[in-house]
Amino acid sequence: MKAITYFLGTLILLGGVIYGLMMLGVPTAVLIVVSLIIAGLGIMGAAKAAGSSKKITQTSADSSGNTSTTETKVENDAI
């Protein structure tokens, strides 16, 4: 779900920046380069968000009162 949010945010940012640059009269070649850079940053951000992982800590106690802690790393590959 985070990847979709990054993608939509990137599209909104891209549209705003391109519109602003067009209003300033910036050449088309510069618009294309800026578009590619912003799109690339958006894709990298979405990939990072989609491939994040979480640590889960579980603490348990046995009958004698001794406690043990277990950490598990869970990969989140779902988009």
C-alpha positions as CSV (number, residue, x, y, z in Angstrom):
1,M,0.0,0.0,0.0
2,K,2.9,2.3,0.7
3,A,4.2,1.9,-2.8
4,I,0.9,3.1,-4.3
5,T,1.0,6.1,-2.0
6,Y,4.5,6.9,-3.2
7,F,3.5,6.5,-6.8
8,L,0.5,8.9,-6.4
9,G,2.6,11.4,-4.6
10,T,5.3,11.2,-7.3
11,L,2.7,11.8,-10.0
12,I,1.3,14.9,-8.2
13,L,4.8,16.3,-7.6
14,L,5.8,15.6,-11.2
15,G,2.6,17.4,-12.5
16,G,3.2,20.4,-10.3
17,V,6.9,20.8,-11.1
18,I,6.3,20.3,-14.9
19,Y,3.5,22.8,-14.9
20,G,5.5,25.4,-13.0
21,L,8.5,25.0,-15.3
22,M,6.3,25.3,-18.4
23,M,4.8,28.5,-17.0
24,L,8.4,29.8,-16.6
25,G,9.2,29.0,-20.2
26,V,11.8,26.3,-19.6
27,P,12.8,24.4,-22.7
28,T,11.2,21.0,-23.4
29,A,14.5,19.2,-23.1
30,V,14.9,20.4,-19.5
31,L,11.3,19.3,-18.8
32,I,12.0,15.8,-20.0
33,V,15.2,15.5,-17.9
34,V,13.4,16.8,-14.8
35,S,10.5,14.4,-15.4
36,L,12.9,11.4,-15.7
37,I,14.7,12.4,-12.5
38,I,11.5,12.8,-10.5
39,A,10.1,9.6,-11.9
40,G,13.3,7.7,-11.0
41,L,13.2,9.1,-7.4
42,G,9.6,8.1,-7.1
43,I,10.3,4.5,-8.3
44,M,13.2,4.2,-5.9
45,G,11.1,5.4,-3.0
46,A,8.2,3.1,-3.8
47,A,10.6,0.1,-4.1
48,K,12.2,1.0,-0.7
49,A,8.7,1.3,0.9
50,A,7.5,-2.0,-0.6
51,G,10.6,-3.9,0.5
52,S,10.6,-2.8,4.1
53,S,10.9,-5.2,7.0
54,K,9.8,-5.1,10.6
55,K,11.2,-6.6,13.8
56,I,8.9,-8.5,16.0
57,T,10.0,-9.0,19.6
58,Q,8.4,-11.8,21.6
59,T,9.0,-12.3,25.3
60,S,8.1,-15.5,27.1
61,A,8.4,-16.9,30.6
62,D,8.8,-20.5,31.7
63,S,7.3,-22.1,34.8
64,S,10.4,-21.2,36.9
65,G,10.0,-17.4,36.1
66,N,12.9,-17.2,33.6
67,T,12.2,-14.9,30.7
68,S,13.5,-15.2,27.2
69,T,13.3,-12.7,24.3
70,T,13.1,-13.7,20.7
71,E,13.4,-11.2,17.8
72,T,12.1,-12.1,14.4
73,K,12.6,-10.1,11.2
74,V,9.6,-10.1,8.9
75,E,10.0,-9.1,5.3
76,N,7.1,-7.1,3.7
77,D,7.2,-7.7,0.0
78,A,3.5,-7.1,-0.7
79,I,2.6,-4.0,-2.6
